[in-house]
Each structure stands twice: as structure tokens, then as C-alpha cells.
Amino acid sequence: MMAVSLQPPCAFAQSTSVSGRVTDQSNAVVPDAEVEISNTDLGVTHVTKTNQEGFYSFATLNPGNYLMNVRKQ
């Protein structure tokens, strides 16, 4: 679990985004992992999966405090 605070890049922006790459302890990419990001202020959760290169992206998130979890079964 990871805590994230997202703020828009500009004072007039109404949304922000987050993206990244999931790797394991040996720095190998983790494809098809479930990435969940939850806005702790609003109680809203978004879920996506990593692609074959381990990348994920969440667009148009409201600014606020978030918790992120990654799972691979």
C-alpha cells in the first residue's frame, strides 16, 4: 500500500492524473497486475490493470489524498 497526495499542476485545473510502472523485487515488470487507487477524501476507487510492459495510468482524478494498492494473483 502507498499513500499519494495529488494536486493539479495549475491552480485552475480541476483534475490530475497518475501513471507508473509496476516491478517486482528483481526489477522485472509485472504485467496484468491490478492497480487500485482510492480517494480517501471522497471514498471513490478506480481500478485498472498493468499492460504487458507493467505500465498503468489513471486519468482525470480529482485532486486529493489517495491510497494505492497493487495485486498480482
N, C-alpha and C positions, 0 to 999 in steps of 0.2 A: 504494500500500500504506500502511496505517496501523496502528500498534501501539496496542492498547487493553488496559487492565487493569480488569477488572470485579470489584467487590466487592459483596456483598449489602447492602441498606440497613439491615439489622438483624443483630446478632451471631448470632441463631438461624436466620436464613434459610439455606436450602440451595441456592437458585438466584437468578439475577438475569436481567435482560433488557436488550436494547439495541434502539433504533429510531432512525430518522433519515430524512432526505430527500436524494436524490442530485440534484445540479445540475451543469451544465457551467460553463465559464469565463464565459459571458454570464449566468449565474444562471437559465437556463432549466431546467425539470425534465427528468429523464431517465427516461422510462417504460420498463419491460421490461428494465432493466439487471440483470445477475446480480450479486448481492452474496454474497460468501463470507466466513465468519468461522471462523477456526481456533484452537482452544485449543492453544497451544504447549506447555503443561504435560502435557496428556493425549493430544495427537495426534488430537483429534476435530474434524471440519469439518462445518459446516452451511451450506447454500446456499438462498437464496430469490431472488425477483425483485421489483423495484420495481413498484408499481401505476401507474396512469395519471397520478397526481399526483407520482410519484417517491418515494413513501414505502416503507420496508421495516421489518420488525420480526422480531426473534428473541426468543422467549420461553423461559423455563426453561433458561437457560445456567448451567453450573457456574461459580462464581467462579474467576478465574484470569487468566492473561495470554493475550491474543488478538492475531492479525493479521487485518486485514480488507482484502479486495480487491474492487474493483468493475470489471466489464467490460460493455461495450456493443458489440455487433457490428453 
